[in-house]
Amino acid sequence: MGGQHRPYTRQFKEQAVKLAIEGQDPTRTARELGMPPSTLMLWLHKAGWRKPEPDGGAAVISEDPAVLRAQIRELQRQLKRSEMEKDILKKATAYFAGLKTNGSGSSTDDEGSSR
């Protein structure tokens, strides 16, 4: 037909597939990425993904090792961010509670406390 074939990097393909697998509509994802929806659907098919059932059924989980590795990387990134956010909240809580977080011991905190 058109004959114009745009080369896509492996990383771009993996990210596009990941977006669609994580629940975004493949057609919408393809439009946002500026690519033909049929191309993304082909990549999804190769990854073992199937369109969710109209009754709200979940998408089939891919058994493709590349997709699973991408999902693991994403989960590890989310975990790292959550742990960082937790640490920030701990420090903010300690600051606002007037506690020291430098590990100098709690003997001075306990002595001055009259609660």
N, C-alpha and C positions, 0 to 999 in steps of 0.2 A: 504494500500500500504506500505509505509515505516514504519508507526507506530510511528516514533519519533515526538512528539508534544512539541514544545518549548513554555513554558509559557511566556506571555507578560504582562507587567504591564498595568494598566488602563491608566497611564500617557503616556506610549509609544504608546498605541493604539490611544489616542486622538491626539498626536503630528503627528503621521503618517497620520491620516485622515485629519488633518488640512493642512499638506503640500500638499496633493493631491487635496483637495478642493480649495486651494488658487491658483491652476493653474499648479502645477507640474504634469508631466505625472505619473500616478500611477505605471506603470511598472518600470520606472526609479527610482521613489521614493523607491519602494520595494527593488530594487537591491542595492541602496545606503544604505538602512537600514539593508541589509543582511537578508531579509525575503522573503518568497515566494510571488510572485505577486498575486496569487490566495487568499492568506490570507488578503492582503490589500484590494483587490476588494470585498471580503466578508464584511469587516468592512465598506467600503464605501457604499455598497448596504444597509446595516443595518442603515446607517446614512441618507439614502434617496438621495444619490448622484447618478447622471447619467453621463455617458461619454458625453462630448460636441459633438454636431453635427459636421460632417465634413465641413459644410458650415460656420463654425465659430460661431455657436450659443453658447450662454453662458450656463454654467452648471446650473442645477436646484439647487436652494438654499434649503438647508436642513431645515426641520421643527423640527428636533430632538433638544430638549432642551439642551442636552449635547454639541452638535456641536455649537449651538448658543451661549452658555456660553463660549465655547473656543474662538469663534470669538470675543466676547465682551472683554474677557481678553486680546486678542492680540491687539485689537484696543485701549484699555486703555493703554497698554504698549507702543504702537506706539505714542499715544498722549503725554504721559509723557515724552518720549524721545524727541519728537518735541518741547515741551515746554522748556525742559532743553537746547536743542540746540539753541532755540531762545534767552533764557536768556544769554547764553554764547556769542552769536553774539552781543547782545545789549552791554554787558560789553566790548567786544573787540572793538566795534565801538566807545564807549565812551572813551576808553583808547587811541585809535589811533587819536581821535578827540581832545584829551587833556582835556576832561571834567571830572569832579568828579562825581562818581556814588554813593557817600556815603550819599546823601540827605542833605548836609550842606547848601543847598539853592543856588539860581542862581544869587544872587545880585552881587557877585564878578565877575562872568562870564560876566554879562551884562555891568558892569561899565568899564571893561578893553577892551571890544570889540569895535573896530573902523570900522567895516564893514559897 
